[in-house]
Amino acid sequence: MDTDTPGAGAARSEEDAVESTFGPVGVVGAGAMGAGIAQVAATAGHPVTLVDLVEGAAVAAIEKVGSALTRLVEKGRLSQDDASAALARITPAESLDGLPECGLVIEAVPENLAVKQGIFAELAERQPSTTVLATNTSSIDIDEIADDVADPERVLGLHFFNPPPVMALVEVVQGKRTAKAYVEHVTALMEAWGKTPVRCSSTPGFIVNRVARPFYGEAQRMVEAGIADAATVDWILREKGGFPMGPLELTDFIGQDVNLAVGTSVWEQTDHDERYAPTELQRGLVEAGRLGRKSGSGVYTYAADGAVEGAEPDLELAARLVGGPVETDPLARTLAMLVNEAVDLVARGEASADDVDTAMRLGVRYPRGPIEWGREIGFDVVARQLAELDTAYPGGRYRPSPALTDGSVS
Ligand SMILES: NC(=O)c1ccc[n+]([C@@H]2O[C@H](COP(=O)([O-])OP(=O)(O)OC[C@H]3O[C@@H](n4cnc5c(N)ncnc54)[C@H](O)[C@@H]3O)[C@@H](O)[C@H]2O)c1
């Protein structure tokens, strides 16, 4: 498995080196993610087989890849020759029988443990023992997916973000039994594909979906407690914090049901840790069918043209809250919780500080990484803010990570 690692924007000879290392790539599941991943792998020079058990789904997905490549040509980002060559490298298949021997197979079927386990067991039997078997799961433990695989050291997570051709971030997830050599090799391969890989262990939510939890949760709690209305909280996080969207408008954009499902999954996988407990506000929205933009209403109500109806921020209130006590300062309170979550992840050895910051900047477009933010605010200040919150709201949600003050993350 030792070979040179070409950098991003690799020249043809370097692409050939990658191809000879990993050879053909298999992608299982031709939905939103699988099609995009196939496009990325084919553009990087690999022959790709795209498998979907629904008749015609892989062919339809390849047509969509063709349209996406054409748009890139029209925008001048790809030559017509390269686009045609990439498209010609993708072959459809309707079962795992159609997969040739691959260097890497990436599974992107729906988030269902039993289905994924079945696919991995089958892949492990059919593919050579050196084939790396990767899952694009957003939330399932890598070790569980590898349960029925005789040699689980070759199973790992490759968590692409949506849409894969556009989003640079890929979380490379190492299960307890994954061999480090495979993680290193696949990390290098992602770089050769022009991606920005970060590494983490198979911790609930990986990096992005774990560290982002309080961004949503604190905003919901502050609205629930009547500290401020949604529009004012969103305005503060956007205008004073530099986040591209406020947390409440972002959950409307993602879908309240989708966001609640991710949060609930992290909460369940952490033995119902109070830090990740879903809020009544969000549960209520989902029960009422207020799923966000897609259903016409969520935290906000949307007009037919998508405009938000009647949600003006109260700027006088915002001026009073920001810089005041941490319990009622949406920005300070959110940042304290984000820093705490990030520091905790790093201190437990789940990911490096740099990788956490990179993941949050690229995966959810935070203006700064939370560790960098913690350094700026001061980890001791964050610890004091959390202690104040812990007194105001006992129960464990705001307990400061010991790593904020013991010097293990700096
Ligand atoms: N959609 C996102 O934003 C996103 C982002 C990151 C990760 N993910 C993860 O990626 C995976 C796929 O998500 P998606 O949104 O692309 O799903 P999707 O529903 O759009 O596509 C899944 C595809 O898999 C096919 N499929 C189902 N069972 C199969 C089987 N046994 N063999 C072959 N094909 C099968 C389906 O026909 C479908 O075309 C999930 O694990 C999801 O959690 C999704």
The ligand as a Tripos MOL2 file, in Angstrom:
@<TRIPOS>MOLECULE
LIG
   44    48     1     0     0
SMALL
NO_CHARGES

@<TRIPOS>ATOM
      1 N1        -28.0290   13.5540    1.5160 N.am      1 LIG1
      2 C1        -27.0960   14.1340    2.2620 C.2       1 LIG1
      3 O1        -27.0690   15.3550    2.4480 O.2       1 LIG1
      4 C2        -26.0200   13.2840    2.8630 C.ar      1 LIG1
      5 C3        -24.8030   13.8980    3.2680 C.ar      1 LIG1
      6 C4        -23.7680   13.0820    3.7950 C.ar      1 LIG1
      7 C5        -23.9730   11.7190    3.9300 C.ar      1 LIG1
      8 N2        -25.1700   11.1560    3.5520 N.ar      1 LIG1
      9 C6        -25.3140    9.7160    3.7000 C.3       1 LIG1
     10 O2        -25.1450    9.1290    2.4260 O.3       1 LIG1
     11 C7        -25.9330    7.9330    2.3230 C.3       1 LIG1
     12 C8        -26.8270    8.0490    1.1040 C.3       1 LIG1
     13 O3        -27.6340    9.1970    1.2130 O.3       1 LIG1
     14 P1        -28.4290    9.8030   -0.0370 P.3       1 LIG1
     15 O4        -28.9850   11.1090    0.4340 O.co2     1 LIG1
     16 O5        -27.5820    9.7570   -1.2520 O.co2     1 LIG1
     17 O6        -29.6140    8.7200   -0.1900 O.3       1 LIG1
     18 P2        -30.6300    8.5330   -1.3960 P.3       1 LIG1
     19 O7        -31.8740    8.0100   -0.7900 O.co2     1 LIG1
     20 O8        -30.6810    9.7730   -2.2490 O.co2     1 LIG1
     21 O9        -29.9390    7.3880   -2.2960 O.3       1 LIG1
     22 C9        -29.7570    6.0890   -1.8740 C.3       1 LIG1
     23 C10       -29.7500    5.1830   -3.0810 C.3       1 LIG1
     24 O10       -29.3730    3.8770   -2.6660 O.3       1 LIG1
     25 C11       -30.1580    2.9450   -3.4070 C.3       1 LIG1
     26 N3        -30.1580    1.6750   -2.6570 N.ar      1 LIG1
     27 C12       -30.9090    1.3240   -1.5900 C.ar      1 LIG1
     28 N4        -30.5550    0.0810   -1.1700 N.ar      1 LIG1
     29 C13       -29.5660   -0.3420   -1.9930 C.ar      1 LIG1
     30 C14       -28.7980   -1.5380   -2.0770 C.ar      1 LIG1
     31 N5        -28.9730   -2.5310   -1.2070 N.pl3     1 LIG1
     32 N6        -27.8660   -1.6460   -3.0570 N.ar      1 LIG1
     33 C15       -27.6970   -0.6380   -3.9470 C.ar      1 LIG1
     34 N7        -28.3980    0.5090   -3.9220 N.ar      1 LIG1
     35 C16       -29.3180    0.6700   -2.9580 C.ar      1 LIG1
     36 C17       -31.5000    3.5910   -3.5530 C.3       1 LIG1
     37 O11       -32.2310    3.0460   -4.6320 O.3       1 LIG1
     38 C18       -31.1010    5.0550   -3.7760 C.3       1 LIG1
     39 O12       -30.9510    5.3480   -5.1490 O.3       1 LIG1
     40 C19       -26.6570    7.8050    3.6590 C.3       1 LIG1
     41 O13       -25.9250    6.9750    4.5030 O.3       1 LIG1
     42 C20       -26.6610    9.2430    4.1810 C.3       1 LIG1
     43 O14       -26.7270    9.2860    5.6010 O.3       1 LIG1
     44 C21       -26.1810   11.9060    3.0180 C.ar      1 LIG1
@<TRIPOS>BOND
     1     1     2 1
     2     2     3 2
     3     2     4 1
     4     4     5 ar
     5     4    44 ar
     6     5     6 ar
     7     6     7 ar
     8     7     8 ar
     9     8     9 1
    10     8    44 ar
    11     9    10 1
    12     9    42 1
    13    10    11 1
    14    11    12 1
    15    11    40 1
    16    12    13 1
    17    13    14 1
    18    14    15 2
    19    14    16 1
    20    14    17 1
    21    17    18 1
    22    18    19 2
    23    18    20 1
    24    18    21 1
    25    21    22 1
    26    22    23 1
    27    23    24 1
    28    23    38 1
    29    24    25 1
    30    25    26 1
    31    25    36 1
    32    26    27 ar
    33    26    35 ar
    34    27    28 ar
    35    28    29 ar
    36    29    30 ar
    37    29    35 ar
    38    30    31 1
    39    30    32 ar
    40    32    33 ar
    41    33    34 ar
    42    34    35 ar
    43    36    37 1
    44    36    38 1
    45    38    39 1
    46    40    41 1
    47    40    42 1
    48    42    43 1
@<TRIPOS>SUBSTRUCTURE
     1 LIG1         1 GROUP 0 **** ****
